[in-house]
Amino acid sequence: MSDIGSRIKEIRKDHALTQEKFGERIGLKDSAVSMLEKNDRRLTESVIKNIISQFCVNEMWLKDGAGEKYNEGLLKKKTILSEPLSSQQISVLEKIQTLSPAQQEELLNNLDRMDISGNVSANSLKELSQDENELLKCYRKLNSKDKDEILSFINFKIFNSESIKKKEKSLNCSHDKDGSDIHSKIV
């Protein structure tokens, strides 16, 4: 198993960087990088964190030589963040930022249920009835204006339904002084 200095040198070589350029990326002078590679200088936690964040290195590998050299999760995030975003992607991110943490969690759960093509995955389809599946498939075929119109209609129907239930509940709970139902006396 190699020592920590050799692993630091390996990372630097993987990225085809001089000691000077590597040092710039992690906040050290080239002489300090040389000393680290020779194990003549103690590696601080802040330098470890800088190496991990700059080069997506697995912390266990860097410290002990155990596990994979690179952290695939960090590499993926770094790649995503390094690519320019479209105006549509920026708009999505702005809307996500306005959501509460609970709403963001719900959104992630819904996204996890979708496959890459935007269709609901087979596992989540089992949770929906046949009518719900059909409704969802049809809804996805609509343009955004029609989707807004459908959502407005659904919200209107829900509001009316809730209003009717409240009225029925208040009528059913209304009793005459003798305990009899007022509604039955009206009819």
N, C-alpha and C positions, 0 to 999 in steps of 0.2 A: 504494500500500500504506500502511496506517495505521501510526502509531507505537505503541509498547508502551503508552503512557499512554492512547491512544484505545481500544486493545483492552481494557484494564482497565476503563475507563468503560463500554464496550459490555457486558462481562460483568455489571457492576453493574446496568446498566439492564435487561438481559435478565431479571434476577431481581427487578426492581422494588424495589431496596434504596437507601436513603439512603447517603451516604458513611459516616455513623456506623454503621449496621447492617452494611454491607459490611466496615468496619474491624473490628467486633467478631468477625465470622466468620473473619477472617484474622489477627487479633492486632495490629491497628494502630488508632491514633486517627483520627478523621475528618479531621483536618488533614493527617496523613501520607497518607491516601488521596487527598486533594485534590492534594497535591504529586506523587504518583505519576501521577495522571491528567494533570497538566500537564508531566510529564517533568522536574520540578524535584527529584526524589529518585530515587536509584539503587535499582533493584529487587534485593533480596537473594535468594539461593537459598532461604532459609527462607520468605520471603513467596511466592515462586513455587510452592514445594511446597504451601503452605497454600491458595493459589488453586486449584491443580490438584486437591487432595483435596476441598476444600469445594464446588467448582463443576464438577468433572469436565471441566476444560478440557484440551485437547490442548496439551502442553508446547511443541511446535514452533510451533503457532499463536500461543500467548501470547508466546513469545520473538521469533519472526521473522515471524509472520503467514502462515506456510505451512501448508497442509493444512486439515483440518476444524477448526472452532472447538471442538467438544465431542468428548470421547473416549467413544464409544458403549459400549465395554467397561466403563469406570468408571461411566458412567450406569446401566448394567444392574445392576452389583454394588451400587451405592448404593441403587437402587430395591429390590432383593431384601433388602438388610440393613435397610431402613427399615420394611419391612412386618412386622407381628407374626407370630411363628411359632406354629403349632399345637403341641399337646403331642406329636403324632406326628412332626412335623418336628424338634422338639427331641430326641426319642428317637433319631431317625436320626442327627442330628449327634453326639450323645453316643456312639453306637456307632461312628461313623466315627473319632472321636478316639481310640478304643482300638485302632484298626488301626495296623499298622506302615506306614511310608511305601510299601513295596512293595505291601502289601495295598490301600492307598488308591489307588495307581496302577492296580492290577488292577480295582478297583471302578469307577474312572473309565472305563477301557477298556470294561468291560462296559456301563456306562451309555451310553457313546457309541454302542454297537452297537444300542441300543434306540431305537425311535421314540417319539413323544410318548404314544401309547396304551399303551406298556408292552410292545409286541410287539418281538421281535427283528427288526432291519432286514433287508431282502432281501439285502444284502451279507454279513451274518454268517450268514444261513441257508445260504448256499452252502458255508460252512465245515463245517456239520453234516451228518451223514448223515440219511436220511429217518427212520430210527428215532429218532435223537436229536431231530429236529425234532418228531416226534409226542409223544415223551416230555416235551419242554419245554412244548408246548401243553397237554397234559393236566395237567402239574404246576401250571401257572399257574391252572388252573380250581379247584384245591383250596383249602380253607380252611387257615388257619395250623396248626391242630392236625394235620390230615391231612398237610400238608407236613412237619411235624416227624417224624411217624410214618414217612413214606416215607424221609426222610433217615436216620433211625435204622436202618431196614432196609438201606438201601444201605451204610451204614458197617459194619453187621454182616456183610453179604456180602463186602465188601472185606477186612475183617479175616480172615474165614474163608478166603477165597481166598489171601491172603498167607500165612496159617499153613500151608495145605496145600502151597504152593509151597516154603516153607522146609523142611518135613518131607521133601518129595520131593528137594530139593537135598541135604539132609544124608544121605539114604539113598543117593543116586546118588554122593555123594562119599566114602562109606565103603567102604574096600577092606580086604581081608584082607592079612596079611603077605606073601602070595605075589603080591599085586597084583590078585587076582580080586575081582569084585564080591560083597560079602556078600549083597546083596539077591537076586542070582541063586542063591546057595547056599541061601537060605531057601526059595525057591520050588521 
